[in-house]
Amino acid sequence: MKKLKFILPAITAIIILFSSSAVSARTATAKCGDINRDGVINIIDLVALKKGLANNENYSANPLLDCNRDKTVDAKDLTKLRKHLLGVDSITQYLIVEESGSGDNTDFGSAVNN
């Protein structure tokens, strides 16, 4: 019985340690143009892209910003996003996105048209 008193807390501690320190990956779909990844393409995304382009930020690693899918993030993507918000054009492409549990590393996978 005394051994059980020591083994049970040890096993519980090990389970808690491994479950809290493990990095889990989750997969989600994100719509191209949803820059802040809140599930909605809106003026906030447009302003974020506009500010980034004005500050010459390097957006080449983030395919969510490549709204026209030409593998370059530039003013054409800003125009595509603006037209989408005005209802003149439509962004229908989604990306399969994998995130680590820490939220630091994002792997942008394959594109899916809907």
C-alpha positions as CSV (number, residue, x, y, z in Angstrom):
1,M,0.0,0.0,0.0
2,K,2.9,2.4,0.8
3,K,4.4,1.7,-2.7
4,L,1.1,2.6,-4.3
5,K,1.1,6.0,-2.4
6,F,4.4,6.8,-4.1
7,I,3.9,5.3,-7.5
8,L,0.5,6.9,-8.2
9,P,1.7,10.5,-7.7
10,A,4.8,9.8,-9.7
11,I,2.8,8.5,-12.6
12,T,0.4,11.5,-12.4
13,A,3.4,13.9,-12.4
14,I,4.9,12.3,-15.4
15,I,1.6,12.4,-17.3
16,I,1.1,16.1,-16.5
17,L,4.7,16.9,-17.4
18,F,4.5,15.2,-20.8
19,S,1.0,16.5,-21.7
20,S,1.9,20.1,-20.9
21,S,5.3,20.2,-22.6
22,A,4.3,18.3,-25.7
23,V,4.0,20.5,-28.8
24,S,0.8,19.6,-30.6
25,A,0.2,20.5,-34.3
26,R,-3.2,21.5,-35.6
27,T,-4.3,21.8,-39.1
28,A,-6.8,24.4,-40.3
29,T,-7.9,26.0,-43.5
30,A,-7.3,29.7,-43.9
31,K,-8.7,31.9,-46.6
32,C,-6.2,33.8,-48.7
33,G,-6.4,37.5,-47.8
34,D,-7.3,36.8,-44.1
35,I,-4.1,38.3,-42.9
36,N,-4.8,38.4,-39.2
37,R,-6.4,34.9,-39.3
38,D,-9.6,35.8,-37.5
39,G,-11.7,33.9,-40.1
40,V,-13.0,37.0,-41.8
41,I,-11.6,39.0,-44.7
42,N,-12.3,42.7,-43.8
43,I,-10.9,46.2,-43.7
44,I,-8.5,45.2,-40.9
45,D,-6.8,42.8,-43.3
46,L,-6.7,45.4,-46.1
47,V,-5.1,48.0,-43.8
48,A,-2.5,45.5,-42.5
49,L,-1.5,44.6,-46.0
50,K,-1.4,48.2,-47.1
51,K,0.8,49.2,-44.1
52,G,3.1,46.3,-44.6
53,L,3.6,47.1,-48.3
54,A,4.2,50.8,-47.5
55,N,6.9,49.8,-45.0
56,N,8.5,47.4,-47.5
57,E,8.0,44.4,-45.3
58,N,9.0,41.1,-46.8
59,Y,5.8,39.1,-47.1
60,S,7.1,36.5,-49.5
61,A,7.0,33.7,-46.8
62,N,3.3,34.2,-46.1
63,P,1.1,32.8,-48.9
64,L,-2.1,34.1,-47.1
65,L,-1.1,37.5,-48.4
66,D,-0.7,36.5,-52.0
67,C,-4.3,37.1,-52.9
68,N,-3.9,36.7,-56.7
69,R,-1.6,33.6,-56.3
70,D,1.2,34.9,-58.5
71,K,3.8,34.0,-55.8
72,T,4.6,37.7,-55.1
73,V,3.1,39.9,-52.5
74,D,2.7,43.3,-54.0
75,A,0.2,46.1,-54.9
76,K,-1.7,43.6,-57.1
77,D,-2.7,41.6,-54.0
78,L,-3.8,44.8,-52.3
79,T,-6.0,45.6,-55.3
80,K,-7.4,42.0,-55.3
81,L,-8.2,42.3,-51.6
82,R,-9.8,45.7,-52.1
83,K,-12.0,44.4,-55.0
84,H,-13.0,41.4,-52.9
85,L,-14.2,43.8,-50.1
86,L,-16.1,45.9,-52.6
87,G,-17.8,42.8,-54.0
88,V,-16.3,43.3,-57.5
89,D,-14.0,40.3,-57.3
90,S,-14.0,37.2,-55.1
91,I,-11.2,35.4,-53.2
92,T,-12.1,31.8,-53.1
93,Q,-8.8,30.1,-52.5
94,Y,-8.1,28.5,-49.1
95,L,-4.8,27.2,-47.8
96,I,-4.2,24.2,-45.6
97,V,-2.2,25.5,-42.6
98,E,-0.4,23.6,-39.9
99,E,0.6,25.4,-36.7
100,S,2.7,24.2,-33.9
101,G,1.2,24.4,-30.4
102,S,3.5,27.3,-29.6
103,G,2.0,29.4,-32.4
104,D,5.5,30.5,-33.6
105,N,6.0,28.3,-36.6
106,T,3.5,28.1,-39.4
107,D,3.8,25.8,-42.3
108,F,1.6,26.9,-45.2
109,G,0.7,23.9,-47.2
110,S,-1.3,23.2,-50.3
111,A,-3.9,25.5,-51.7
112,V,-7.5,24.5,-52.1
113,N,-10.0,26.2,-54.4
114,N,-13.6,26.5,-53.2
